[in-house]
Amino acid sequence: MNATAAQLWPWLALLQLEAKTIFLRPPATAAAYFRRQAAAQTRCPSLDRLVDDGLSFTPISADFSPAMQKLCAGTSSANETVRCVLSNREAAAAASALLFSAHPGSSLRPRVFWEVDQPARVVLPRGRPSEAMLGSLQANGYARVDDWGLDMDTLSSQAAAHLERANQRRVAKHRPAPLSVTSREPLPALAPLLSNRSLARIISTYLGGRARYDGHVILHLSPNASLKTYSSANWHHDRCGRRLKLWIYLHNVQADGKPTLVAAGTHNAMHFSLAAGKLGWLARFRDSYVRDRHSVAAMTGRQGGGFVFDTNALHGTDMSGPLGRTAIILEFHPHGKISRLIKERGAEPLGPCPSLTERGRPTWPLGVPGLPLYPNERDEGAAGRWRRLKHVSVKHRRRRASKARGGPLRDE
């Protein structure tokens, strides 16, 4: 790397010293992690050119979106823009070097996140009036909604009954009563939301194509819950790349009611910890680090409203308030992503993509069936059920990919 490039990334020399101020739990392996990160950047000269085009860095991530928007500015259609992004081997190699080489034990190939997520960050809606929700999602990574248009009396009654049963089951096994209770039982009152065409269009546009629905969770946080008892309250990203979670508040949630916090503008970042695998601590950060660098928005709202946000954005929960919180959380992924992550994970645990799992397997491997606006990913022979993937060696996968592309496989 030349002297000019070194000046552009002063964080490389400082990261080892700043680990204690960045990560929630300073890792013993931080030195090795940062050495690999610096080595990856040194081996990738294309980073110099991409920085000139708009590539930006933070100590924990890189944002390729401005550079790719500049490089693909001459395209005349969304399909051409997608082809422009996917055909840029230089950018794909840079993303792979930055993400994967820092975690050589991980089998979650960064090319999954690049090929599925990055085009959606570059392609902007054309030829149709912009919607406020979609515009806020694209600009900030979140959008508040005053009213989802649901029958809240019926929905609240259904959710309360499920939470009570879940609480009784857990109390019988663990004492004292749990500080957070979840339930995944069906909620028929959600049907109008899942058949809302305007919402489905916004979700599919943001995710870059067809979207699948991966179920919901009813979450109740006790007033006594804290950062120590609810680990998800700490600042983190979900290590899933681009996906959406939609929140419905069952009561008014204000600053004293443990609202979710989102760091605006962090949703387009390619976090270095995306492919961390078992090194999940690399995706959890200190409150002071996030607040010093980003504008933080509290997702307050009234009963029947809520928000939708990209879980790739840094987010946490303000646990300082004395009140509890009850909400329903719906999850959406783009087509073609979960299946690839399952195939690429190797011996690693499935992780948080999707969130709903049973014994380490997705509850809905292809997405929830029976929803016309969110078609599941039909896999011939799978019939909507989990199918154990046949083991295929790395060597065989490379041969198959090389044959499909009509040339030698480049390990980017």
N, C-alpha and C positions, 0 to 999 in steps of 0.2 A: 504494500500500500504506500502511495506517495505521501509527501508531507502535507499537501493540501487536503487530501482525504482524511489524514489523521486529525487535522484541525477541525474538520467538519463533524467529527464524532469524538469530542473530548470525553464523553462518558465512558469510553472503553477503558481508559486508564484509571477511572474513578470508581467503577462499579464494585470492585472488590471492597473498597473502603465504605461504600454506601449501602452494602447489603443489609446492614442492621437498620437502616432508615427506610428501606424499601419493603422487605419481606416481613410478613407477620411473625414468622418463626425463622430467624436467621439460620440457614442450613449449614451443616458442617462441610458440605461438598460445594459451597459457593465458589471457592477459588477455582476448582476444576471446571465448574459450569461456565464461569466467565472466561477462562482460558480458551475453552472450546468456542465460545461465542466470538471472541476476538479472532481466533484462527479461521473461523468460517468467513468472517468479513474480509480477512486478508487474502483468502483464496479466491474471492469473488470480485474481480476487477470491474464487473458490470455495475456494481453498486455506485461507483464514481459517476457514471453516466446517468444512472437513475436519480441520483440526488440532484443533478442539474435539471432534471425534468420534473422534480417536485417530491421525490421520495423523502419522507421525514421520519425521524427516530425519537423515541423516548428510551429511558433505560430498560423498559420492559417490553417494547413493541416497535413495530415499523408500520407505517401507513403508506401503502403503494397506490392508493386511490387517486391522489392528485397527479401522480406521474402517469398512470394508465389513462386517465381522462385526457391528459395532454397528448399522449402518444396516439390515442385513438380518436382524437377530435375530428378527423376528416371523414369518419364513417357516416353513412347516410341512413342507416337503419339499425335497429336493435340487434338483429342477427349479425350484421357486419361488425358491430362493436364487440359482441361476444367472440366472434372469430378472431378479431384483432387481439383481444386479451389472451385467449387461449393459444394463439400462435406465437406469442412473444416469449420465446425460449429464454431470453436473457432475464426477463423479470421472474419467470417461473423458477429458473435456476437460482436466482438470488433469494427468493422466498424459501426455497428448499434448503439452501445453505444456512440461512439464518435460523430457521426453525428446527430442522432435523439434526444438524450436526451438533447442536448443543445438547441433544438427548439421544446419543447413539444407541441406547438400549430400547428405544421406543420403536414400535412397528407401525404407529399411526403416521403414515406418510403425509407430509404437508401438502403434497399435490392434491389430495382430496379437498382440503380446505381452499386451495388456490383455484382448482378447476370448477368447484361447485359454488363457492362464495364470491370470489373476486369479480366475475362478470356482473353480478347483481349490484355490486358497489359502483360500477362504472356506467352501466346502462341506466339512463334516467328516462322517465315516461315522456313520450313524445306524442303530439297530436291529440291530446285530451286535456281538459282542464285539471289543474293540480288540485288534490284534495288536501284539506288542512291536516288530517291525520297522517297521510302519506308524506307530506312535506315535513312535518315535525319528526317523523321517524327517520327520514333520510338526512335531516340536518342535525338532529340531536341524539338519535338512537332511542327515543321514547316519544309517546304521545298520550296526553291526558284525555279522558273521556268523561263527560258529566253524567251521561245516562246511556246504558247499553240497551235500553228498551225492553227489559225483562220484567216478568211478574215477580217482584221481589218478595211478596208475602209467601208465594208458593215455593220459590227457590230457597228462601231462608228456612222455611219449615222442613224441606227435604234435607238441606245441609245440616241443620241442627239435629235431626233424628240420626243421621249417619255419624256425626261427631260424638253424640252421646253413646252410641253403641261402641264406637272405637275406643272412647275413653274408658268405658266400663271394662272392656277386654284388657286394656293396658294396666289399669289400676289393679285388676285382679292378679297381675303378674309382677308389677313393679310398684313399690311404695317409697315415697309419697307419690301423689298424682303427677303425671308428666307435665312438663312446662310447655310442651308443644304437642298437639294432636293432629293427625292427618287421616284422611279417608279418601278412598278412590271409588266409592260406590257410585252407581249411575244417578244422574240428575236429569230427569226428563224435562225440567223447566228450562234447561239450556238449549232446547231444540230451536227456538226462534233465532237465537244468536248464531247457531251453526247453519242456519238457512238464510242468513242475511247476505245477499249477493254483493252489496257494496263493500261490506267488511271483507268478504272472501277475495274480491278483486284487489283490495289494498294489500292484503296479506300475500297473495300470489305475486303481485307486482314487486313488493319489497323483497321477497325471497328469490325472485328471478325466474319464476315459472310455476308449475303446479306445486301446490303445497299439500302436505298430509297432516291430519290431525292425530296427535298422539295421546289423547286423553286429558284428564283433569285431576287435580288434587284439591281437596278441601283442607285448608290449613288454619288452625287456631293457635295463636301465640298467647300464652298466659301473661297476665300483668307482671308476674314475677320472673319471667324469662329474661335472660341477660346474655351478654356476649360470650360468657363462659358456658352457658347451657344451650345456646343456639348458635352453632358455629357458622351457619350461613349468613349471619348478620355481619360478619367481617367482610371487608372489601375483597372482591374477587371477580373473575369472569368464569363462565361455566365450562370452558374448554371444549365448546361445541362449535365455535365459529358462529356463523350467521343463523340464528333461529329466533323465533318470537314466543314470548309468553304474554298472555292476556290475563289481567287481573280484574276480578269483580269484587267490590267491597260489599259485604253484607251489613255494614253499618258505616256511619261517618268515621273517617280516619283523618285526624289532624296531627299536628306536630307532636302532641303528647300521646299519640296512639301507635307508636312504633312503625312509622311509614318506611317504605322502601326508599333508598337513596340511589340515584343514578348519576354517574359522572358524564356530563353532556359531551358529545363529540368523540367518545372513545370507542364507538361501535364499529368503526371501519378499520380498526387496528388489526394487524397480524401479530398477535401476542406471541412472544418467544416461547411461552409455556403451553401453547396449543397442543404441541406434540410431546408434552412432558411425561405422559404415561403414568408410571407409578410415582413420579416426583410431583405430586399434586400441590405440594406447598409452594411451588413456584407461581401458582395462580392466586395466591392470597397476599394482600398488601396492607401496609399500615395506613391508618386513617390520616395521619399527618402528610404522608407522601401523596395521597390522592387529592386532598384538599388544597395542598400547596400548588398543584399543577393544573387542576381542572375546576370548572364550575359545577357545583353539586346541586342537584334538584331533588327536593323531597316530593314523593308521589302521594301527596294528600288528596283526598276526594270524599265525596258524599256517598251515602248508600245507593246502590244501583249503578254507580259509576265506577271509575277505576282508571286503569291505564294499560297500554301495551308497550313492550320494550324489547329491544334486541339484547339477548343475554350475553352477547359478545362484549357489550359495554361493561365497564367496571361498575359494580353495584354492591350494595350492602343494605343494612337496616339501622335506623336510628333507634337504639334500645333504651334511650334515656327517659322516655315518657313513662308515666305510671299506669297507663291503660293497656289493655290487651288488643288483639287484632284478629279478625276472622275474615278470610277471603277465599275465593275460588280461583284457581290458576289453571288456565288452558294452555296447551303447548302445541306449536306448529313447526314442522321442519320442511325444507325443500325436498322434492323428489330426488332420488339418486344419491343421497348422502348417507343415510343410516346404514343401508346395505353395504356400502363401500367401507364405512368405518368398522362394521362387524367383520368384514373379510380381512381388513388390514390390521386388526388389533393383535393378532397372533395369540400369545399366551397371556396378554394383559387382561385385566378386568374390563368389562364393557364401558364403565365410566358413566358420565351423566348424559349420554346421548343415545336414546332418549332417557328422560328422567324416570319414567315408569317401567320398572323391571320386576321380574319374578325369578328368584334363584339365579340371578346373573344374566337372565335373558330378557329381551324386550317383551313387555306385555302384549304389544301389537307390533310384531316384526315388520309388517308392511303398512302400518298405520291403521287407525280405526276404520272398519268397513261400514258401508251403508250410508255414506255422506256424499251426495252428488257434487257439492261444491269443494269438497276436500277428498278426492278419490284416493284410495289407498294404492300402494304400489303392488300391482298384481304380478305375482311370480309364478310362472307355469309350474304346476306340481306342488306349490306350497300351500295353496288353498287357505291362505290367511293364517296358517299355523307356523310355529317355529320349526325350521328345518335345519338340522345340524349341517354345517357346511363341510363339503368334502375337502380334505387336506390336499393342497396343491403346492408343490415345492416352488421356491423362489425362482429356480432355474427354469422350470416349466412355464411359470407366469411370464417371465421375460421373453421366452421364445414365442409364446402366444401373442404377446403385445407387439413384438417385433414383426411378426407375420401380418398382424392386423394393420399395422402402419406402413408396411411395405418397405421397411428399412431397419437398421440396427437400433436397438433401444438405447436411449441415452439416459443414464441414471442421474436425473437432475436434482 
